[in-house]
Every structure is written in C-alpha cells, then in structure tokens.
Amino acid sequence: ISKYIYQTIMRLYKEYVEFGGFPGVVLKTSVEEKREALMDIFSSYFNKEVLTFGNFRHNQVVRDLMLLLIARVGSKIDVQKISQELGVSRVTINEYLAFLEGTYFISLVSPYSTNKDTEIRSAKKVYLCDSGLVNNITNPSFGSLFENAIYHQLRVKGEINYYQRKNGAEIDFILSKQTAYEVKTKATAFDKLKFQRLVNQLKFKEENLVSFEY
C-alpha cells in the first residue's frame, strides 16, 4: 500500500491491535468503556463456558492456565512445564487445552515439518481469540499483540503452521504449506534478506514480510 493509505488507516489498525475486534468493544467510545467491556467478555466466558459447561474438578487451575496462556501469546508452550507450574498432570493440562481450543478461546498452531530438516517438531504455539483480551489482562509487548492480530487475519484463509530450526531461524506463519509470513513491528532490509534466504531454502511459493511501521 502507499504511504498515504498507510497514514490514513494506521491509527484505526493500531486500535484494532490494542482493543481487538469484538463488536461490543469496538462500538464503545472511550478507552475505559472498552476495557470494561473486555473484562465483561472474559468473565462471561469463564462463568458460562468454563464453570457451567466445563464441569472441571479444578476450576481455579483452569483460570490460572488461561492467564498463563494469555501471557505467552505467540510463544511455544511446554505442557510438561505448565503441568509442573500448576500442580496437575500433563493429561489434565491437555484436556484443559482441548476445551479452551474447542470453545475458541485459544488456537494452537503446530510446527511445519519436512523430512529433510531438523526443526523443532513437537511444541505448539498459542494465540488468543482476540488481541484486545491479551492487552487488557496482561502487559504484553506490542509485537506480541500485532502477531496475534495477524494470525487472525490469516487463519480464515487456510491452515496455519509455524517453522523453527534448532539454531533459532524461524518463520512466524506458513499458510496452506505454501506461503510464508514473517511479522515485525519494524522490519529492516536485513530482516528481509534473512527471511528470503530461509524461504528460498524451504522452496515456498511466496513470502510476505509484514511490518507494522511503514
């Protein structure tokens, strides 16, 4: 897009990243009203979905897990470590994760794998249903919020994976196993070269470097 269009929409897009896309939030006029609406949404989900339909033995553990996942948006999750932190079994954590994903509170993204490479295969990345909830409940970096927002723009287009090698080289999103997306708050020429080099090695059909700043 042109710089003029970017300057026109940037403020609105920044608001979307920070406050999310729930209609009941978007239509509020003040920041305080938006925050109150987001807290109402979180409380409503917990009280109606988790407490009423979840039928869990450890409701507090589920809430702690939700808060832990919100704080780790865009990161790989280690089920073993989480089970130790919360004092329940891995089986229980996996059950809770399946419930949270099944009720659309979170999305778990699996790694893209090839037979030729040594990428990390097992750990999944977590994204929340709305970046506004993330921003309202924790104190995340803007980069994490931006990545969460981009994920939701891509997920409606097809299957999403991520890619990471043991040496740290990574690609944030791979759409339908064909198109690579790397998300940066402020992308540089070096980021572009490094990203293109990795994409060429993996032979994806297309790559897109997404930068919040023009």
C-alpha positions, 0 to 999 in steps of 0.5 A: 500500500502507499504511504498515504493509505498507510497514514490514513488507516494506521491509527484505526489498525493500531486500535484494532491491535490494542482493543481487538475486534469484538463488536461490543468493544469496538462500538464503545467510545472511550478507552475505559468503556472498552476495557470494561467491556473486555473484562465483561467478555472474559468473565462471561466466558469463564462463568458460562463456558468454563464453570457451567459447561466445563464441569472441571474438578479444578476450576481455579487451575483452569483460570490460572492456565488461561492467564498463563496462556494469555501471557505467552501469546505467540510463544511455544508452550511446554505442557510438561512445564505448565503441568509442573507450574500448576500442580496437575498432570500433563493429561489434565493440562491437555484436556484443559487445552482441548476445551479452551481450543474447542470453545475458541478461546485459544488456537494452537498452531503446530510446527511445519515439518519436512523430512529433510530438516531438523526443526523443532517438531513437537511444541505448539504455539498459542494465540488468543481469540482476540488481541484486545483480551491479551492487552487488557489482562496482561502487559504484553509487548506490542509485537506480541499483540500485532502477531496475534492480530495477524494470525487472525487475519490469516487463519480464515484463509487456510491452515496455519503452521509455524517453522523453527530450526534448532539454531533459532531461524524461524518463520512466524506463519506458513499458510496452506504449506505454501506461503510464508509470513514473517511479522515485525513491528519494524522490519529492516532490509536485513530482516528481509534478506534473512527471511528470503534466504530461509524461504528460498531454502524451504522452496515456498511459493511466496513470502510476505514480510509484514511490518507494522511501521511503514 
